[in-house]
Amino acid sequence: MDMETQGTPLKPLNVLNLRSHIQEQLRTAILNGTFKPGERLVESAIADQLGVSRAPVREVLSALEREGLVVNISRRGNFVVDFTDKDIEEIYSLRRLLELGALERAIERLNEVDISEIQSLVDQLGELTARQGGLDRIVGADLMIHERICRAADHGRLLQLWNSIRWQTQLLIGVTSRTTYDYPSQPRQNHQAILDPLKNKDLAAAKVALVAHLSDAEARACQALREAHAARTANALR
């Protein structure tokens, strides 16, 4: 469904740093599911909704393409990235490589402050899921735990690579989080299972927990996107 047929999900802007605010609004709208994977992003409609000219919107769409959230299809326009099973496998296999490497480096570098900060993030994730604190906040808390471990590895290039897929990762976590967990506390327990071995300097157990967590997320992302694709096909045939 094109944007012109929907309501107005974006708010007009009256700010000095126009481009960055447009980019933030559009990115948020993609990440929170306002614009679905595969949905067309019409430059003129976005400009009208925001009350701006088309030039900054065009620049922002190009920037979001570089972030991996938008794809430009020749003669058709801009669309929210729509993942295939192969895309999902590549993203999660890269995450496994990077985050397992981060664990190997971080486990001997983590101090009490690092552990305390990661524990606070895990607790925050648990609180948010328990009271259904909003999908964007839950996804943000989830991602911050993984980022904090990557930062603890003290490897600038590893962190740079991890950040290069950050937005696609966040979009996939959001999609995954829309599927049903076995029990409400599962997200917190998945991350606590990674942190507890780190506290005890048990690298092997931390790796097992991380791989299990990422594999579960990958499987549920594939399931959620297949269901979305099936629903889209069914709607198109009506």
PLY file of the C-alpha trace (Angstrom):
ply
format ascii 1.0
element vertex 238
property float x
property float y
property float z
element edge 237
property int vertex1
property int vertex2
end_header
0.00 0.00 0.00
1.42 3.40 -0.97
1.74 6.23 1.50
-0.92 8.34 -0.24
-3.64 5.88 0.82
-2.73 5.94 4.50
-3.21 8.43 7.31
-0.59 11.02 8.16
2.06 9.30 10.33
4.56 12.17 10.20
4.45 15.58 11.86
5.30 18.90 10.18
8.67 20.30 11.15
9.72 23.78 12.14
13.34 23.38 13.14
16.73 24.67 12.08
18.47 21.36 11.53
15.86 20.22 9.06
17.61 17.30 7.38
18.58 15.51 10.59
15.06 15.82 11.97
13.52 14.50 8.78
15.94 11.59 8.88
15.12 10.86 12.51
11.36 10.92 11.86
11.55 8.69 8.81
13.96 6.26 10.45
11.70 6.01 13.51
8.63 5.48 11.31
10.39 2.58 9.58
11.74 1.03 12.77
8.43 1.20 14.65
6.49 -0.36 11.79
4.56 2.72 10.64
6.07 1.99 7.24
6.19 -1.74 6.64
8.93 -3.75 4.87
8.40 -3.45 1.13
6.20 -0.35 1.42
6.76 2.44 -1.09
8.03 5.78 0.25
6.72 8.53 -1.98
9.00 11.56 -1.89
6.27 14.11 -2.66
3.87 12.65 -0.08
6.52 12.72 2.64
7.42 16.32 1.78
3.76 17.36 1.93
3.20 15.65 5.28
6.27 17.27 6.80
5.64 20.65 5.23
9.04 20.78 3.54
10.41 20.82 0.01
11.29 17.59 -1.77
15.06 18.29 -1.83
15.83 17.46 1.84
13.49 14.45 1.68
15.42 13.17 -1.34
18.70 13.57 0.58
17.29 11.76 3.60
16.02 8.84 1.54
19.51 8.47 0.08
20.99 8.55 3.59
18.53 5.90 4.78
19.49 3.80 1.77
23.11 3.95 2.97
21.91 2.85 6.41
20.25 -0.18 4.83
16.68 0.79 5.68
15.61 1.97 2.21
16.16 0.51 -1.24
15.87 2.48 -4.47
14.49 0.46 -7.36
15.14 1.95 -10.79
12.01 3.49 -12.37
9.89 2.45 -9.38
11.13 4.62 -6.51
12.10 4.16 -2.88
10.88 1.33 -0.67
11.40 0.19 2.90
13.89 -2.68 2.79
12.12 -6.03 2.56
14.22 -8.88 3.91
14.51 -12.33 2.39
15.50 -15.43 4.33
19.00 -15.03 2.89
19.19 -11.42 4.11
18.21 -12.50 7.60
20.72 -15.36 7.58
23.50 -13.01 6.50
22.70 -10.41 9.16
22.50 -12.92 11.99
25.53 -14.93 10.86
27.52 -11.68 10.78
26.22 -10.80 14.24
27.34 -14.19 15.52
30.83 -13.71 14.11
31.19 -10.19 15.52
29.56 -10.77 18.89
31.34 -14.07 19.58
34.58 -12.25 18.82
33.50 -9.44 21.12
32.83 -11.93 23.93
36.32 -13.40 23.55
37.92 -9.98 23.95
35.47 -8.56 26.48
35.51 -11.38 29.01
39.00 -10.51 30.26
38.40 -6.76 30.05
35.08 -6.47 31.85
35.35 -4.81 35.25
32.74 -4.35 37.97
31.48 -1.12 36.43
30.99 -2.78 33.05
29.14 -5.71 34.59
26.96 -3.37 36.64
26.05 -1.31 33.58
25.17 -4.37 31.51
23.12 -5.78 34.39
21.21 -2.50 34.61
20.43 -2.74 30.88
19.22 -6.33 31.29
17.03 -5.30 34.23
15.67 -2.38 32.21
14.76 -4.75 29.37
12.95 -6.97 31.87
10.99 -4.06 33.29
9.99 -2.82 29.84
8.77 -6.20 28.64
6.92 -6.83 31.91
4.91 -3.62 31.61
4.84 -3.57 27.80
6.81 -0.35 27.74
6.59 0.24 23.99
8.20 -1.77 21.22
10.72 0.94 20.28
12.00 1.17 23.87
12.15 -2.61 24.25
14.08 -2.98 21.00
16.41 -0.15 22.01
17.13 -1.78 25.37
17.81 -5.13 23.70
20.26 -3.61 21.26
22.04 -1.56 23.93
23.00 -4.75 25.78
24.73 -6.16 22.71
26.35 -2.83 21.89
27.68 -2.50 25.44
29.35 -5.92 25.20
30.85 -4.97 21.83
32.20 -1.75 23.33
33.74 -3.71 26.19
35.78 -5.64 23.60
37.80 -2.45 23.03
38.10 -3.08 19.29
37.21 -0.04 17.21
36.95 -1.82 13.89
34.75 -4.57 15.32
32.41 -1.96 16.78
32.39 -0.09 13.47
31.35 -3.23 11.59
28.69 -3.99 14.19
27.32 -0.46 13.86
27.26 -0.78 10.06
24.34 -3.20 10.38
22.84 -1.50 13.43
19.68 -0.16 11.80
18.92 -3.33 9.87
19.52 -5.22 13.10
17.14 -2.93 14.97
14.49 -3.34 12.28
14.80 -7.12 12.48
14.66 -7.11 16.28
11.48 -5.06 16.01
9.99 -7.54 13.58
11.09 -10.44 15.80
9.62 -8.79 18.89
6.19 -8.76 17.25
6.12 -12.56 17.40
5.04 -14.27 20.60
7.57 -15.22 23.25
7.11 -18.47 25.16
6.74 -16.43 28.37
6.88 -12.66 29.20
10.26 -12.77 30.94
11.98 -14.60 28.09
13.81 -11.56 26.59
15.36 -10.72 29.96
16.28 -14.32 30.69
17.89 -14.73 27.26
20.23 -11.82 28.00
20.80 -12.75 31.64
21.93 -16.16 30.40
24.69 -14.40 28.45
25.68 -12.06 31.28
25.88 -14.60 34.11
28.74 -16.60 32.52
30.55 -13.34 31.77
30.44 -12.53 35.47
32.07 -15.90 36.15
34.58 -15.60 33.28
33.00 -18.68 31.66
33.54 -17.93 27.98
32.21 -21.26 26.68
28.87 -20.91 28.48
28.52 -17.26 27.41
29.08 -18.28 23.77
26.47 -21.05 23.99
23.91 -18.62 25.43
24.67 -15.96 22.81
24.37 -18.40 19.90
21.09 -19.78 21.29
19.69 -16.25 21.68
20.67 -15.09 18.18
19.50 -18.32 16.57
16.10 -17.96 18.24
15.84 -14.33 17.10
16.79 -15.32 13.55
14.16 -18.07 13.41
11.40 -15.79 14.72
12.39 -13.00 12.33
12.05 -15.42 9.41
8.67 -16.55 10.74
7.38 -12.99 11.22
8.46 -11.85 7.76
6.99 -14.91 6.06
3.69 -14.21 7.80
3.86 -10.56 6.69
4.61 -11.58 3.10
1.72 -14.06 3.12
-0.68 -11.43 4.47
0.47 -8.93 1.86
-0.08 -11.45 -0.93
-3.53 -12.33 0.41
-4.52 -8.65 0.55
-3.30 -8.08 -3.00
-5.51 -10.92 -4.26
-8.67 -9.56 -2.66
0 1
1 2
2 3
3 4
4 5
5 6
6 7
7 8
8 9
9 10
10 11
11 12
12 13
13 14
14 15
15 16
16 17
17 18
18 19
19 20
20 21
21 22
22 23
23 24
24 25
25 26
26 27
27 28
28 29
29 30
30 31
31 32
32 33
33 34
34 35
35 36
36 37
37 38
38 39
39 40
40 41
41 42
42 43
43 44
44 45
45 46
46 47
47 48
48 49
49 50
50 51
51 52
52 53
53 54
54 55
55 56
56 57
57 58
58 59
59 60
60 61
61 62
62 63
63 64
64 65
65 66
66 67
67 68
68 69
69 70
70 71
71 72
72 73
73 74
74 75
75 76
76 77
77 78
78 79
79 80
80 81
81 82
82 83
83 84
84 85
85 86
86 87
87 88
88 89
89 90
90 91
91 92
92 93
93 94
94 95
95 96
96 97
97 98
98 99
99 100
100 101
101 102
102 103
103 104
104 105
105 106
106 107
107 108
108 109
109 110
110 111
111 112
112 113
113 114
114 115
115 116
116 117
117 118
118 119
119 120
120 121
121 122
122 123
123 124
124 125
125 126
126 127
127 128
128 129
129 130
130 131
131 132
132 133
133 134
134 135
135 136
136 137
137 138
138 139
139 140
140 141
141 142
142 143
143 144
144 145
145 146
146 147
147 148
148 149
149 150
150 151
151 152
152 153
153 154
154 155
155 156
156 157
157 158
158 159
159 160
160 161
161 162
162 163
163 164
164 165
165 166
166 167
167 168
168 169
169 170
170 171
171 172
172 173
173 174
174 175
175 176
176 177
177 178
178 179
179 180
180 181
181 182
182 183
183 184
184 185
185 186
186 187
187 188
188 189
189 190
190 191
191 192
192 193
193 194
194 195
195 196
196 197
197 198
198 199
199 200
200 201
201 202
202 203
203 204
204 205
205 206
206 207
207 208
208 209
209 210
210 211
211 212
212 213
213 214
214 215
215 216
216 217
217 218
218 219
219 220
220 221
221 222
222 223
223 224
224 225
225 226
226 227
227 228
228 229
229 230
230 231
231 232
232 233
233 234
234 235
235 236
236 237
